[in-house]
Amino acid sequence: MSARQGQVKQWCIADEQTPDDILHIALSWACGLGGADCTMIEPNKSCYIPNRVRDHASYVFNSYWQNYKKHGGSCYFNTAAMVIDLNPSMFMI
C-alpha cells in the first residue's frame, strides 16, 4: 500500500475566530523563525489574491504544516489555526 492510500488528506487553515492581529503575529513567525516559504503570498504571486490576512495565513499555515508535520511541526500557531478534512480551495473565495 502506498503512503497515499488509506490516508485522509488534511489542511491547516487560519481559525475564523482568530482576530487579524493574532493572525499577523502567527504569520510573521511562520514566515520568519518557522521557516515557511511565504513567497507565494507576495504581490504579483499566485496566492496573493485575495489580499486578506486570513487567506494569507491559511496558505502559509498549511504550507508550513504540510512540510514540517512529519518532523514534529504542528498546526497550532498559538491557537490561530485548525486542521480540516475539506479542501479549503473548494470554499474560499
PyMOL Python script that loads the backbone (N, CA, C, O; Angstrom):
from pymol import cmd

cmd.read_pdbstr("""\
ATOM      1  N   MET A   1       0.837  -1.173   0.000  1.00  0.00           N
ATOM      2  CA  MET A   1       0.000   0.000   0.000  1.00  0.00           C
ATOM      3  C   MET A   1       0.885   1.240   0.000  1.00  0.00           C
ATOM      4  O   MET A   1       1.827   1.350   0.785  1.00  0.00           O
ATOM      5  N   SER A   2       0.564   2.170  -0.894  1.00  0.00           N
ATOM      6  CA  SER A   2       1.351   3.403  -0.953  1.00  0.00           C
ATOM      7  C   SER A   2       1.006   4.295   0.232  1.00  0.00           C
ATOM      8  O   SER A   2       0.004   4.080   0.914  1.00  0.00           O
ATOM      9  N   ALA A   3       1.846   5.295   0.469  1.00  0.00           N
ATOM     10  CA  ALA A   3       1.627   6.221   1.588  1.00  0.00           C
ATOM     11  C   ALA A   3       0.336   7.006   1.423  1.00  0.00           C
ATOM     12  O   ALA A   3      -0.244   7.461   2.409  1.00  0.00           O
ATOM     13  N   ARG A   4      -0.118   7.167   0.191  1.00  0.00           N
ATOM     14  CA  ARG A   4      -1.310   7.964  -0.057  1.00  0.00           C
ATOM     15  C   ARG A   4      -2.598   7.183   0.166  1.00  0.00           C
ATOM     16  O   ARG A   4      -3.625   7.770   0.508  1.00  0.00           O
ATOM     17  N   GLN A   5      -2.555   5.879  -0.021  1.00  0.00           N
ATOM     18  CA  GLN A   5      -3.752   5.064   0.137  1.00  0.00           C
ATOM     19  C   GLN A   5      -4.123   4.959   1.603  1.00  0.00           C
ATOM     20  O   GLN A   5      -3.257   4.768   2.457  1.00  0.00           O
ATOM     21  N   GLY A   6      -5.384   5.081   1.890  1.00  0.00           N
ATOM     22  CA  GLY A   6      -5.870   4.930   3.247  1.00  0.00           C
ATOM     23  C   GLY A   6      -5.673   6.140   4.139  1.00  0.00           C
ATOM     24  O   GLY A   6      -6.087   6.119   5.298  1.00  0.00           O
ATOM     25  N   GLN A   7      -5.057   7.185   3.635  1.00  0.00           N
ATOM     26  CA  GLN A   7      -4.843   8.376   4.432  1.00  0.00           C
ATOM     27  C   GLN A   7      -5.834   9.461   4.024  1.00  0.00           C
ATOM     28  O   GLN A   7      -6.085   9.675   2.838  1.00  0.00           O
ATOM     29  N   VAL A   8      -6.382  10.128   5.003  1.00  0.00           N
ATOM     30  CA  VAL A   8      -7.285  11.242   4.741  1.00  0.00           C
ATOM     31  C   VAL A   8      -6.442  12.494   4.568  1.00  0.00           C
ATOM     32  O   VAL A   8      -5.585  12.794   5.400  1.00  0.00           O
ATOM     33  N   LYS A   9      -6.683  13.215   3.498  1.00  0.00           N
ATOM     34  CA  LYS A   9      -5.966  14.474   3.264  1.00  0.00           C
ATOM     35  C   LYS A   9      -6.503  15.514   4.238  1.00  0.00           C
ATOM     36  O   LYS A   9      -7.713  15.629   4.432  1.00  0.00           O
ATOM     37  N   GLN A  10      -5.610  16.258   4.838  1.00  0.00           N
ATOM     38  CA  GLN A  10      -5.987  17.308   5.777  1.00  0.00           C
ATOM     39  C   GLN A  10      -5.236  18.582   5.451  1.00  0.00           C
ATOM     40  O   GLN A  10      -4.161  18.558   4.852  1.00  0.00           O
ATOM     41  N   TRP A  11      -5.831  19.700   5.859  1.00  0.00           N
ATOM     42  CA  TRP A  11      -5.254  21.020   5.642  1.00  0.00           C
ATOM     43  C   TRP A  11      -5.239  21.784   6.956  1.00  0.00           C
ATOM     44  O   TRP A  11      -6.092  21.576   7.819  1.00  0.00           O
ATOM     45  N   CYS A  12      -4.273  22.660   7.096  1.00  0.00           N
ATOM     46  CA  CYS A  12      -4.156  23.538   8.261  1.00  0.00           C
ATOM     47  C   CYS A  12      -4.529  24.944   7.787  1.00  0.00           C
ATOM     48  O   CYS A  12      -3.884  25.496   6.895  1.00  0.00           O
ATOM     49  N   ILE A  13      -5.569  25.515   8.387  1.00  0.00           N
ATOM     50  CA  ILE A  13      -6.034  26.841   7.974  1.00  0.00           C
ATOM     51  C   ILE A  13      -6.165  27.760   9.177  1.00  0.00           C
ATOM     52  O   ILE A  13      -6.208  27.310  10.322  1.00  0.00           O
ATOM     53  N   ALA A  14      -6.228  29.043   8.899  1.00  0.00           N
ATOM     54  CA  ALA A  14      -6.457  30.039   9.955  1.00  0.00           C
ATOM     55  C   ALA A  14      -7.854  29.837  10.528  1.00  0.00           C
ATOM     56  O   ALA A  14      -8.818  29.652   9.785  1.00  0.00           O
ATOM     57  N   ASP A  15      -7.954  29.874  11.835  1.00  0.00           N
ATOM     58  CA  ASP A  15      -9.244  29.745  12.512  1.00  0.00           C
ATOM     59  C   ASP A  15     -10.048  31.022  12.299  1.00  0.00           C
ATOM     60  O   ASP A  15      -9.540  32.123  12.513  1.00  0.00           O
ATOM     61  N   GLU A  16     -11.287  30.877  11.883  1.00  0.00           N
ATOM     62  CA  GLU A  16     -12.167  32.027  11.621  1.00  0.00           C
ATOM     63  C   GLU A  16     -12.377  32.912  12.850  1.00  0.00           C
ATOM     64  O   GLU A  16     -12.689  34.095  12.715  1.00  0.00           O
ATOM     65  N   GLN A  17     -12.211  32.352  14.038  1.00  0.00           N
ATOM     66  CA  GLN A  17     -12.431  33.096  15.279  1.00  0.00           C
ATOM     67  C   GLN A  17     -11.219  33.918  15.710  1.00  0.00           C
ATOM     68  O   GLN A  17     -11.313  34.722  16.638  1.00  0.00           O
ATOM     69  N   THR A  18     -10.099  33.725  15.051  1.00  0.00           N
ATOM     70  CA  THR A  18      -8.865  34.405  15.454  1.00  0.00           C
ATOM     71  C   THR A  18      -8.821  35.820  14.880  1.00  0.00           C
ATOM     72  O   THR A  18      -8.962  36.008  13.672  1.00  0.00           O
ATOM     73  N   PRO A  19      -8.625  36.806  15.744  1.00  0.00           N
ATOM     74  CA  PRO A  19      -8.527  38.199  15.272  1.00  0.00           C
ATOM     75  C   PRO A  19      -7.321  38.397  14.346  1.00  0.00           C
ATOM     76  O   PRO A  19      -6.310  37.706  14.468  1.00  0.00           O
ATOM     77  N   ASP A  20      -7.447  39.342  13.429  1.00  0.00           N
ATOM     78  CA  ASP A  20      -6.384  39.607  12.454  1.00  0.00           C
ATOM     79  C   ASP A  20      -5.042  39.931  13.091  1.00  0.00           C
ATOM     80  O   ASP A  20      -4.005  39.532  12.562  1.00  0.00           O
ATOM     81  N   ASP A  21      -5.032  40.648  14.218  1.00  0.00           N
ATOM     82  CA  ASP A  21      -3.749  40.996  14.835  1.00  0.00           C
ATOM     83  C   ASP A  21      -3.013  39.748  15.319  1.00  0.00           C
ATOM     84  O   ASP A  21      -1.785  39.689  15.247  1.00  0.00           O
ATOM     85  N   ILE A  22      -3.743  38.757  15.807  1.00  0.00           N
ATOM     86  CA  ILE A  22      -3.131  37.498  16.241  1.00  0.00           C
ATOM     87  C   ILE A  22      -2.656  36.710  15.021  1.00  0.00           C
ATOM     88  O   ILE A  22      -1.594  36.088  15.055  1.00  0.00           O
ATOM     89  N   LEU A  23      -3.444  36.738  13.944  1.00  0.00           N
ATOM     90  CA  LEU A  23      -3.030  36.072  12.706  1.00  0.00           C
ATOM     91  C   LEU A  23      -1.740  36.686  12.166  1.00  0.00           C
ATOM     92  O   LEU A  23      -0.862  35.968  11.688  1.00  0.00           O
ATOM     93  N   HIS A  24      -1.623  38.016  12.241  1.00  0.00           N
ATOM     94  CA  HIS A  24      -0.400  38.689  11.793  1.00  0.00           C
ATOM     95  C   HIS A  24       0.821  38.196  12.564  1.00  0.00           C
ATOM     96  O   HIS A  24       1.876  37.960  11.976  1.00  0.00           O
ATOM     97  N   ILE A  25       0.680  38.043  13.868  1.00  0.00           N
ATOM     98  CA  ILE A  25       1.788  37.572  14.698  1.00  0.00           C
ATOM     99  C   ILE A  25       2.177  36.147  14.291  1.00  0.00           C
ATOM    100  O   ILE A  25       3.358  35.850  14.112  1.00  0.00           O
ATOM    101  N   ALA A  26       1.188  35.276  14.146  1.00  0.00           N
ATOM    102  CA  ALA A  26       1.461  33.887  13.772  1.00  0.00           C
ATOM    103  C   ALA A  26       2.058  33.808  12.365  1.00  0.00           C
ATOM    104  O   ALA A  26       2.971  33.023  12.109  1.00  0.00           O
ATOM    105  N   LEU A  27       1.539  34.617  11.476  1.00  0.00           N
ATOM    106  CA  LEU A  27       2.036  34.652  10.103  1.00  0.00           C
ATOM    107  C   LEU A  27       3.488  35.138  10.073  1.00  0.00           C
ATOM    108  O   LEU A  27       4.313  34.584   9.347  1.00  0.00           O
ATOM    109  N   SER A  28       3.791  36.148  10.844  1.00  0.00           N
ATOM    110  CA  SER A  28       5.168  36.650  10.921  1.00  0.00           C
ATOM    111  C   SER A  28       6.119  35.582  11.451  1.00  0.00           C
ATOM    112  O   SER A  28       7.233  35.433  10.950  1.00  0.00           O
ATOM    113  N   TRP A  29       5.675  34.837  12.470  1.00  0.00           N
ATOM    114  CA  TRP A  29       6.517  33.765  12.999  1.00  0.00           C
ATOM    115  C   TRP A  29       6.741  32.691  11.940  1.00  0.00           C
ATOM    116  O   TRP A  29       7.872  32.262  11.714  1.00  0.00           O
ATOM    117  N   ALA A  30       5.655  32.257  11.289  1.00  0.00           N
ATOM    118  CA  ALA A  30       5.758  31.189  10.292  1.00  0.00           C
ATOM    119  C   ALA A  30       6.698  31.580   9.156  1.00  0.00           C
ATOM    120  O   ALA A  30       7.506  30.768   8.704  1.00  0.00           O
ATOM    121  N   CYS A  31       6.589  32.817   8.701  1.00  0.00           N
ATOM    122  CA  CYS A  31       7.430  33.283   7.587  1.00  0.00           C
ATOM    123  C   CYS A  31       8.853  33.589   8.028  1.00  0.00           C
ATOM    124  O   CYS A  31       9.759  33.646   7.196  1.00  0.00           O
ATOM    125  N   GLY A  32       9.060  33.786   9.314  1.00  0.00           N
ATOM    126  CA  GLY A  32      10.386  34.097   9.842  1.00  0.00           C
ATOM    127  C   GLY A  32      11.037  32.882  10.480  1.00  0.00           C
ATOM    128  O   GLY A  32      11.599  32.032   9.789  1.00  0.00           O
ATOM    129  N   LEU A  33      10.958  32.807  11.797  1.00  0.00           N
ATOM    130  CA  LEU A  33      11.596  31.721  12.541  1.00  0.00           C
ATOM    131  C   LEU A  33      11.056  30.347  12.174  1.00  0.00           C
ATOM    132  O   LEU A  33      11.783  29.357  12.257  1.00  0.00           O
ATOM    133  N   GLY A  34       9.789  30.272  11.769  1.00  0.00           N
ATOM    134  CA  GLY A  34       9.187  28.990  11.414  1.00  0.00           C
ATOM    135  C   GLY A  34       9.733  28.393  10.135  1.00  0.00           C
ATOM    136  O   GLY A  34       9.630  27.185   9.917  1.00  0.00           O
ATOM    137  N   GLY A  35      10.305  29.218   9.296  1.00  0.00           N
ATOM    138  CA  GLY A  35      10.927  28.734   8.080  1.00  0.00           C
ATOM    139  C   GLY A  35       9.982  28.412   6.938  1.00  0.00           C
ATOM    140  O   GLY A  35      10.374  27.743   5.982  1.00  0.00           O
ATOM    141  N   ALA A  36       8.741  28.878   7.020  1.00  0.00           N
ATOM    142  CA  ALA A  36       7.785  28.628   5.931  1.00  0.00           C
ATOM    143  C   ALA A  36       8.172  29.432   4.697  1.00  0.00           C
ATOM    144  O   ALA A  36       8.728  30.525   4.808  1.00  0.00           O
ATOM    145  N   ASP A  37       7.878  28.894   3.539  1.00  0.00           N
ATOM    146  CA  ASP A  37       8.110  29.600   2.283  1.00  0.00           C
ATOM    147  C   ASP A  37       6.901  30.495   2.022  1.00  0.00           C
ATOM    148  O   ASP A  37       5.816  30.004   1.708  1.00  0.00           O
ATOM    149  N   CYS A  38       7.085  31.776   2.148  1.00  0.00           N
ATOM    150  CA  CYS A  38       5.984  32.737   2.027  1.00  0.00           C
ATOM    151  C   CYS A  38       6.023  33.512   0.717  1.00  0.00           C
ATOM    152  O   CYS A  38       5.319  34.510   0.570  1.00  0.00           O
ATOM    153  N   THR A  39       6.822  33.074  -0.216  1.00  0.00           N
ATOM    154  CA  THR A  39       6.955  33.806  -1.472  1.00  0.00           C
ATOM    155  C   THR A  39       5.659  33.850  -2.278  1.00  0.00           C
ATOM    156  O   THR A  39       5.430  34.817  -3.005  1.00  0.00           O
ATOM    157  N   MET A  40       4.808  32.834  -2.168  1.00  0.00           N
ATOM    158  CA  MET A  40       3.593  32.788  -2.987  1.00  0.00           C
ATOM    159  C   MET A  40       2.518  33.782  -2.544  1.00  0.00           C
ATOM    160  O   MET A  40       1.554  34.007  -3.276  1.00  0.00           O
ATOM    161  N   ILE A  41       2.667  34.384  -1.352  1.00  0.00           N
ATOM    162  CA  ILE A  41       1.687  35.389  -0.906  1.00  0.00           C
ATOM    163  C   ILE A  41       2.202  36.809  -1.114  1.00  0.00           C
ATOM    164  O   ILE A  41       1.576  37.767  -0.661  1.00  0.00           O
ATOM    165  N   GLU A  42       3.333  36.951  -1.795  1.00  0.00           N
ATOM    166  CA  GLU A  42       3.861  38.274  -2.118  1.00  0.00           C
ATOM    167  C   GLU A  42       3.087  38.858  -3.297  1.00  0.00           C
ATOM    168  O   GLU A  42       2.508  38.111  -4.085  1.00  0.00           O
ATOM    169  N   PRO A  43       3.071  40.197  -3.428  1.00  0.00           N
ATOM    170  CA  PRO A  43       2.376  40.817  -4.561  1.00  0.00           C
ATOM    171  C   PRO A  43       2.811  40.214  -5.896  1.00  0.00           C
ATOM    172  O   PRO A  43       3.984  39.906  -6.108  1.00  0.00           O
ATOM    173  N   ASN A  44       1.844  40.058  -6.778  1.00  0.00           N
ATOM    174  CA  ASN A  44       2.033  39.502  -8.121  1.00  0.00           C
ATOM    175  C   ASN A  44       2.311  38.002  -8.146  1.00  0.00           C
ATOM    176  O   ASN A  44       2.624  37.458  -9.205  1.00  0.00           O
ATOM    177  N   LYS A  45       2.204  37.323  -7.010  1.00  0.00           N
ATOM    178  CA  LYS A  45       2.356  35.867  -6.973  1.00  0.00           C
ATOM    179  C   LYS A  45       0.965  35.234  -6.946  1.00  0.00           C
ATOM    180  O   LYS A  45      -0.027  35.908  -6.672  1.00  0.00           O
ATOM    181  N   SER A  46       0.905  33.953  -7.230  1.00  0.00           N
ATOM    182  CA  SER A  46      -0.385  33.282  -7.437  1.00  0.00           C
ATOM    183  C   SER A  46      -1.300  33.225  -6.215  1.00  0.00           C
ATOM    184  O   SER A  46      -2.513  33.098  -6.383  1.00  0.00           O
ATOM    185  N   CYS A  47      -0.776  33.313  -5.009  1.00  0.00           N
ATOM    186  CA  CYS A  47      -1.626  33.241  -3.812  1.00  0.00           C
ATOM    187  C   CYS A  47      -1.761  34.581  -3.093  1.00  0.00           C
ATOM    188  O   CYS A  47      -2.210  34.631  -1.947  1.00  0.00           O
ATOM    189  N   TYR A  48      -1.376  35.657  -3.759  1.00  0.00           N
ATOM    190  CA  TYR A  48      -1.505  36.996  -3.148  1.00  0.00           C
ATOM    191  C   TYR A  48      -2.968  37.427  -3.061  1.00  0.00           C
ATOM    192  O   TYR A  48      -3.386  38.018  -2.065  1.00  0.00           O
ATOM    193  N   ILE A  49      -3.741  37.134  -4.097  1.00  0.00           N
ATOM    194  CA  ILE A  49      -5.160  37.498  -4.141  1.00  0.00           C
ATOM    195  C   ILE A  49      -5.974  36.299  -3.687  1.00  0.00           C
ATOM    196  O   ILE A  49      -5.731  35.199  -4.182  1.00  0.00           O
ATOM    197  N   PRO A  50      -6.920  36.446  -2.780  1.00  0.00           N
ATOM    198  CA  PRO A  50      -7.334  37.701  -2.164  1.00  0.00           C
ATOM    199  C   PRO A  50      -6.308  38.175  -1.136  1.00  0.00           C
ATOM    200  O   PRO A  50      -5.719  37.379  -0.404  1.00  0.00           O
ATOM    201  N   ASN A  51      -6.116  39.467  -1.104  1.00  0.00           N
ATOM    202  CA  ASN A  51      -5.132  40.080  -0.226  1.00  0.00           C
ATOM    203  C   ASN A  51      -5.755  40.348   1.139  1.00  0.00           C
ATOM    204  O   ASN A  51      -6.009  41.492   1.516  1.00  0.00           O
ATOM    205  N   ARG A  52      -5.994  39.256   1.871  1.00  0.00           N
ATOM    206  CA  ARG A  52      -6.542  39.330   3.229  1.00  0.00           C
ATOM    207  C   ARG A  52      -5.654  38.502   4.145  1.00  0.00           C
ATOM    208  O   ARG A  52      -5.180  37.432   3.761  1.00  0.00           O
ATOM    209  N   VAL A  53      -5.433  38.994   5.344  1.00  0.00           N
ATOM    210  CA  VAL A  53      -4.543  38.321   6.283  1.00  0.00           C
ATOM    211  C   VAL A  53      -5.003  36.887   6.536  1.00  0.00           C
ATOM    212  O   VAL A  53      -4.159  35.996   6.631  1.00  0.00           O
ATOM    213  N   ARG A  54      -6.285  36.633   6.647  1.00  0.00           N
ATOM    214  CA  ARG A  54      -6.787  35.287   6.922  1.00  0.00           C
ATOM    215  C   ARG A  54      -6.439  34.325   5.784  1.00  0.00           C
ATOM    216  O   ARG A  54      -6.056  33.182   6.033  1.00  0.00           O
ATOM    217  N   ASP A  55      -6.568  34.781   4.550  1.00  0.00           N
ATOM    218  CA  ASP A  55      -6.239  33.933   3.406  1.00  0.00           C
ATOM    219  C   ASP A  55      -4.736  33.679   3.316  1.00  0.00           C
ATOM    220  O   ASP A  55      -4.300  32.560   3.049  1.00  0.00           O
ATOM    221  N   HIS A  56      -3.958  34.724   3.541  1.00  0.00           N
ATOM    222  CA  HIS A  56      -2.506  34.562   3.515  1.00  0.00           C
ATOM    223  C   HIS A  56      -2.056  33.628   4.641  1.00  0.00           C
ATOM    224  O   HIS A  56      -1.209  32.758   4.438  1.00  0.00           O
ATOM    225  N   ALA A  57      -2.631  33.819   5.822  1.00  0.00           N
ATOM    226  CA  ALA A  57      -2.274  32.969   6.957  1.00  0.00           C
ATOM    227  C   ALA A  57      -2.640  31.513   6.666  1.00  0.00           C
ATOM    228  O   ALA A  57      -1.852  30.613   6.957  1.00  0.00           O
ATOM    229  N   SER A  58      -3.803  31.271   6.107  1.00  0.00           N
ATOM    230  CA  SER A  58      -4.203  29.897   5.794  1.00  0.00           C
ATOM    231  C   SER A  58      -3.232  29.253   4.825  1.00  0.00           C
ATOM    232  O   SER A  58      -2.847  28.098   5.008  1.00  0.00           O
ATOM    233  N   TYR A  59      -2.832  29.984   3.800  1.00  0.00           N
ATOM    234  CA  TYR A  59      -1.875  29.440   2.835  1.00  0.00           C
ATOM    235  C   TYR A  59      -0.555  29.091   3.527  1.00  0.00           C
ATOM    236  O   TYR A  59      -0.026  27.993   3.349  1.00  0.00           O
ATOM    237  N   VAL A  60      -0.034  30.019   4.306  1.00  0.00           N
ATOM    238  CA  VAL A  60       1.266  29.827   4.958  1.00  0.00           C
ATOM    239  C   VAL A  60       1.187  28.746   6.029  1.00  0.00           C
ATOM    240  O   VAL A  60       2.082  27.905   6.116  1.00  0.00           O
ATOM    241  N   PHE A  61       0.134  28.750   6.846  1.00  0.00           N
ATOM    242  CA  PHE A  61      -0.003  27.733   7.889  1.00  0.00           C
ATOM    243  C   PHE A  61      -0.021  26.344   7.264  1.00  0.00           C
ATOM    244  O   PHE A  61       0.650  25.430   7.744  1.00  0.00           O
ATOM    245  N   ASN A  62      -0.790  26.191   6.192  1.00  0.00           N
ATOM    246  CA  ASN A  62      -0.871  24.887   5.552  1.00  0.00           C
ATOM    247  C   ASN A  62       0.454  24.491   4.913  1.00  0.00           C
ATOM    248  O   ASN A  62       0.874  23.338   5.010  1.00  0.00           O
ATOM    249  N   SER A  63       1.106  25.433   4.266  1.00  0.00           N
ATOM    250  CA  SER A  63       2.398  25.147   3.656  1.00  0.00           C
ATOM    251  C   SER A  63       3.401  24.682   4.717  1.00  0.00           C
ATOM    252  O   SER A  63       4.102  23.689   4.526  1.00  0.00           O
ATOM    253  N   TYR A  64       3.459  25.403   5.821  1.00  0.00           N
ATOM    254  CA  TYR A  64       4.348  25.044   6.926  1.00  0.00           C
ATOM    255  C   TYR A  64       4.010  23.646   7.437  1.00  0.00           C
ATOM    256  O   TYR A  64       4.889  22.793   7.565  1.00  0.00           O
ATOM    257  N   TRP A  65       2.735  23.421   7.725  1.00  0.00           N
ATOM    258  CA  TRP A  65       2.312  22.159   8.333  1.00  0.00           C
ATOM    259  C   TRP A  65       2.569  20.975   7.407  1.00  0.00           C
ATOM    260  O   TRP A  65       3.051  19.935   7.855  1.00  0.00           O
ATOM    261  N   GLN A  66       2.257  21.121   6.133  1.00  0.00           N
ATOM    262  CA  GLN A  66       2.491  20.030   5.188  1.00  0.00           C
ATOM    263  C   GLN A  66       3.980  19.684   5.109  1.00  0.00           C
ATOM    264  O   GLN A  66       4.343  18.518   4.958  1.00  0.00           O
ATOM    265  N   ASN A  67       4.833  20.695   5.212  1.00  0.00           N
ATOM    266  CA  ASN A  67       6.280  20.465   5.128  1.00  0.00           C
ATOM    267  C   ASN A  67       6.903  19.940   6.414  1.00  0.00           C
ATOM    268  O   ASN A  67       7.880  19.193   6.361  1.00  0.00           O
ATOM    269  N   TYR A  68       6.355  20.316   7.572  1.00  0.00           N
ATOM    270  CA  TYR A  68       7.014  20.003   8.833  1.00  0.00           C
ATOM    271  C   TYR A  68       6.258  19.047   9.755  1.00  0.00           C
ATOM    272  O   TYR A  68       6.799  18.667  10.794  1.00  0.00           O
ATOM    273  N   LYS A  69       5.048  18.648   9.424  1.00  0.00           N
ATOM    274  CA  LYS A  69       4.288  17.798  10.349  1.00  0.00           C
ATOM    275  C   LYS A  69       4.954  16.451  10.601  1.00  0.00           C
ATOM    276  O   LYS A  69       4.843  15.912  11.703  1.00  0.00           O
ATOM    277  N   LYS A  70       5.632  15.903   9.620  1.00  0.00           N
ATOM    278  CA  LYS A  70       6.311  14.620   9.806  1.00  0.00           C
ATOM    279  C   LYS A  70       7.551  14.747  10.679  1.00  0.00           C
ATOM    280  O   LYS A  70       8.133  13.747  11.099  1.00  0.00           O
ATOM    281  N   HIS A  71       7.946  15.978  10.947  1.00  0.00           N
ATOM    282  CA  HIS A  71       9.128  16.238  11.776  1.00  0.00           C
ATOM    283  C   HIS A  71       8.742  16.935  13.083  1.00  0.00           C
ATOM    284  O   HIS A  71       9.583  17.552  13.736  1.00  0.00           O
ATOM    285  N   GLY A  72       7.476  16.831  13.454  1.00  0.00           N
ATOM    286  CA  GLY A  72       7.023  17.396  14.724  1.00  0.00           C
ATOM    287  C   GLY A  72       6.349  18.750  14.626  1.00  0.00           C
ATOM    288  O   GLY A  72       5.903  19.278  15.645  1.00  0.00           O
ATOM    289  N   GLY A  73       6.256  19.334  13.432  1.00  0.00           N
ATOM    290  CA  GLY A  73       5.569  20.619  13.276  1.00  0.00           C
ATOM    291  C   GLY A  73       4.074  20.458  13.520  1.00  0.00           C
ATOM    292  O   GLY A  73       3.495  19.421  13.195  1.00  0.00           O
ATOM    293  N   SER A  74       3.466  21.461  14.078  1.00  0.00           N
ATOM    294  CA  SER A  74       2.039  21.370  14.378  1.00  0.00           C
ATOM    295  C   SER A  74       1.236  22.438  13.637  1.00  0.00           C
ATOM    296  O   SER A  74       1.784  23.372  13.052  1.00  0.00           O
ATOM    297  N   CYS A  75      -0.050  22.264  13.685  1.00  0.00           N
ATOM    298  CA  CYS A  75      -0.991  23.244  13.136  1.00  0.00           C
ATOM    299  C   CYS A  75      -1.634  23.961  14.308  1.00  0.00           C
ATOM    300  O   CYS A  75      -2.859  23.994  14.418  1.00  0.00           O
ATOM    301  N   TYR A  76      -0.842  24.522  15.163  1.00  0.00           N
ATOM    302  CA  TYR A  76      -1.363  25.185  16.357  1.00  0.00           C
ATOM    303  C   TYR A  76      -1.268  26.700  16.216  1.00  0.00           C
ATOM    304  O   TYR A  76      -2.271  27.403  16.336  1.00  0.00           O
ATOM    305  N   PHE A  77      -0.081  27.192  15.964  1.00  0.00           N
ATOM    306  CA  PHE A  77       0.159  28.625  15.785  1.00  0.00           C
ATOM    307  C   PHE A  77      -0.481  29.451  16.897  1.00  0.00           C
ATOM    308  O   PHE A  77      -1.138  30.463  16.657  1.00  0.00           O
ATOM    309  N   ASN A  78      -0.261  28.976  18.131  1.00  0.00           N
ATOM    310  CA  ASN A  78      -0.767  29.668  19.322  1.00  0.00           C
ATOM    311  C   ASN A  78      -2.285  29.886  19.244  1.00  0.00           C
ATOM    312  O   ASN A  78      -2.782  30.981  19.510  1.00  0.00           O
ATOM    313  N   THR A  79      -2.985  28.854  18.886  1.00  0.00           N
ATOM    314  CA  THR A  79      -4.456  28.767  18.740  1.00  0.00           C
ATOM    315  C   THR A  79      -5.011  29.505  17.517  1.00  0.00           C
ATOM    316  O   THR A  79      -6.227  29.657  17.408  1.00  0.00           O
ATOM    317  N   ALA A  80      -4.175  29.960  16.609  1.00  0.00           N
ATOM    318  CA  ALA A  80      -4.643  30.720  15.446  1.00  0.00           C
ATOM    319  C   ALA A  80      -5.068  29.836  14.275  1.00  0.00           C
ATOM    320  O   ALA A  80      -5.630  30.336  13.301  1.00  0.00           O
ATOM    321  N   ALA A  81      -4.808  28.529  14.356  1.00  0.00           N
ATOM    322  CA  ALA A  81      -5.082  27.647  13.219  1.00  0.00           C
ATOM    323  C   ALA A  81      -5.806  26.382  13.657  1.00  0.00           C
ATOM    324  O   ALA A  81      -5.894  26.060  14.842  1.00  0.00           O
ATOM    325  N   MET A  82      -6.320  25.678  12.653  1.00  0.00           N
ATOM    326  CA  MET A  82      -7.015  24.419  12.916  1.00  0.00           C
ATOM    327  C   MET A  82      -6.872  23.492  11.710  1.00  0.00           C
ATOM    328  O   MET A  82      -6.626  23.941  10.591  1.00  0.00           O
ATOM    329  N   VAL A  83      -7.028  22.199  11.958  1.00  0.00           N
ATOM    330  CA  VAL A  83      -6.949  21.188  10.903  1.00  0.00           C
ATOM    331  C   VAL A  83      -8.360  20.888  10.410  1.00  0.00           C
ATOM    332  O   VAL A  83      -9.294  20.737  11.198  1.00  0.00           O
ATOM    333  N   ILE A  84      -8.490  20.806   9.085  1.00  0.00           N
ATOM    334  CA  ILE A  84      -9.774  20.451   8.490  1.00  0.00           C
ATOM    335  C   ILE A  84      -9.574  19.310   7.493  1.00  0.00           C
ATOM    336  O   ILE A  84      -8.463  19.074   7.016  1.00  0.00           O
ATOM    337  N   ASP A  85     -10.667  18.605   7.186  1.00  0.00           N
ATOM    338  CA  ASP A  85     -10.630  17.493   6.242  1.00  0.00           C
ATOM    339  C   ASP A  85     -11.170  17.871   4.865  1.00  0.00           C
ATOM    340  O   ASP A  85     -11.122  17.061   3.939  1.00  0.00           O
ATOM    341  N   LEU A  86     -11.679  19.083   4.724  1.00  0.00           N
ATOM    342  CA  LEU A  86     -12.205  19.537   3.441  1.00  0.00           C
ATOM    343  C   LEU A  86     -11.207  20.471   2.771  1.00  0.00           C
ATOM    344  O   LEU A  86     -10.646  21.356   3.417  1.00  0.00           O
ATOM    345  N   ASN A  87     -10.990  20.275   1.494  1.00  0.00           N
ATOM    346  CA  ASN A  87     -10.055  21.116   0.755  1.00  0.00           C
ATOM    347  C   ASN A  87     -10.521  22.570   0.791  1.00  0.00           C
ATOM    348  O   ASN A  87     -11.584  22.887   0.257  1.00  0.00           O
ATOM    349  N   PRO A  88      -9.739  23.460   1.414  1.00  0.00           N
ATOM    350  CA  PRO A  88     -10.167  24.842   1.560  1.00  0.00           C
ATOM    351  C   PRO A  88     -10.308  25.579   0.237  1.00  0.00           C
ATOM    352  O   PRO A  88     -11.040  26.566   0.157  1.00  0.00           O
ATOM    353  N   SER A  89      -9.629  25.122  -0.791  1.00  0.00           N
ATOM    354  CA  SER A  89      -9.763  25.794  -2.089  1.00  0.00           C
ATOM    355  C   SER A  89     -11.152  25.593  -2.685  1.00  0.00           C
ATOM    356  O   SER A  89     -11.528  26.282  -3.633  1.00  0.00           O
ATOM    357  N   MET A  90     -11.902  24.667  -2.142  1.00  0.00           N
ATOM    358  CA  MET A  90     -13.251  24.414  -2.635  1.00  0.00           C
ATOM    359  C   MET A  90     -14.271  25.416  -2.091  1.00  0.00           C
ATOM    360  O   MET A  90     -15.344  25.579  -2.672  1.00  0.00           O
ATOM    361  N   PHE A  91     -13.949  26.083  -0.989  1.00  0.00           N
ATOM    362  CA  PHE A  91     -14.918  27.002  -0.395  1.00  0.00           C
ATOM    363  C   PHE A  91     -14.390  28.395  -0.099  1.00  0.00           C
ATOM    364  O   PHE A  91     -15.144  29.234   0.394  1.00  0.00           O
ATOM    365  N   MET A  92     -13.134  28.671  -0.380  1.00  0.00           N
ATOM    366  CA  MET A  92     -12.588  30.014  -0.161  1.00  0.00           C
ATOM    367  C   MET A  92     -12.812  30.856  -1.397  1.00  0.00           C
ATOM    368  O   MET A  92     -12.630  30.390  -2.522  1.00  0.00           O
ATOM    369  N   ILE A  93     -13.203  32.088  -1.185  1.00  0.00           N
ATOM    370  CA  ILE A  93     -13.472  33.000  -2.294  1.00  0.00           C
ATOM    371  C   ILE A  93     -12.304  33.942  -2.467  1.00  0.00           C
ATOM    372  O   ILE A  93     -12.326  34.796  -3.353  1.00  0.00           O
TER     373      ILE A  93
END
""", "prot")
cmd.dss("prot")
cmd.show_as("cartoon", "prot")
cmd.util.cbc("prot")
cmd.orient("prot")
